């Protein structure tokens, strides 16, 4: 890989000097705020960062924001449970290793769970920034793999005039109907914004499974913001409300017809092989079944800057309820309330000898409590987290250097609670990074960064001992787990030439005390539910991303964007490998080689595009006790078009999976929802969504 990078560097250097000096480099100076302590630019930041703009998001239709990010940013993937549930992975690492932020505030809402996504209104996001690699220096634990920062849209406007936008969309496959109304008002130093959004969908379908029972959802979101800008700085106060009703699929079927069946009894009275078939009208209804989950998330936060001092305070409450009792539909199987106080304080020290320095401290306090439930996968616990850091950056001519150190402390404890005995423990970690960007010219950049990441074990990894009904999994934790530490080296090359943009990013990541889930195929604690036990060992991940974007000046309307992403995840548990051989050689949930090509014709008021999205076969998987299985490769063809009418009305048309290809993504959890060893059609588990035609109308007023 490093030889390839060197070769590309030499070729592009030669090409750069052949280009006209008037080439625009404005995109090199795009402001980035994630993963660093001061605003900086792509040119000066050695950390791999990608940005998804409002314009790019608006040109595509997706069921959720994470899917929009995974389709646009190479190296980012997602574990999915149907169209509306996606959890981000960065370079093969996810869950509590990827820190998701909303407007810079870390998102807290039972991130360890598989069966729910992030609690954010996708219609209200104006920009998404992704840090690929350890960001523990700035954020502490849970940023070991990287950061996804979702920045809300706070549009400007004419002073004293109300500004608004309304959008609505429809997706044919699952009948998804979405609508969102946003209003903003600007008067003197004050700026106000409000948004209300709604989504609803019935079950999705594909050519093999038909309609997939248990995948309907309803979602309601509200956002309100007020900001004042003064000579001394600014202060922003915002509140968000998220309410999602999401059905819980279990994949039970008739063994011969492969039609989905419905659970109507429990325990010994529930005969999995003789459940009644799901009536057709329930497969296409927008009504939510009795077996569902409801996730509510409330957030109130303030961000203030006074001179060089920045502060952020947030209160969050996550209410997660899962209803899995068909005979008592109002009785929750899981009922958790998580209250979180977030705090973040930073001070930019005076610049000395052109050295910019920042000190800061941030962390959180959490209290998690079970309510009126029947299942208790984790104990009630309290958590206190605090970390302090020092960051600096300096330029030496064409070389920009930055780095810093951080120390973190976390205390977690719980009392005797049902099947959980009392526990208290402290976790400590030192993290940091150092990197440099070498500006070879105005259009050529060479970057290198080395970072040590830190992550304390999450509650389910150390404390779980019970059934999570929504995931259909009994989790078994280990109190003796140690914190994870990673050491990742990144090297990258960026070239912004007249007719082409090139990016090459390579990484090598060693993780000590890596924690992962392993299925126990011969252990059944709760009938009809799988059992997973957490394991800990060393791990190594390496790979990279390559992009080649063509925009020939001779054909100004044509843009061709291409990308490749590849990650290898190796399990370094030597004892397990000796026992199981190649079955234990790889890590779980590693995405396969992913290539994407988009051909786009752009004109002043309209555009059209053709996309080819290809995934290679994944033969490198964690196969012990059939935790994972091989996944066939597949290619999807997508079409899209859009136009603007009278500067205020935007229309977007899109067809995904044009050929109605039948496929299973290797990170699709529904792939493993299967009760039989064999099936009449030779297919196992549930397949991904089929052809989907979408239309979106957006009006500015």
Order of alpha helices (4+ residues) and beta strands (2+ residues): alpha-beta-beta-beta-alpha-alpha-beta-beta-beta-beta-beta-beta-alpha-beta-beta-beta-beta-beta-beta-beta-beta-beta-beta-alpha-beta-beta-beta-beta-beta-beta-beta-beta-alpha-beta-beta-beta-beta-beta-beta-alpha-beta-beta-beta-beta-beta
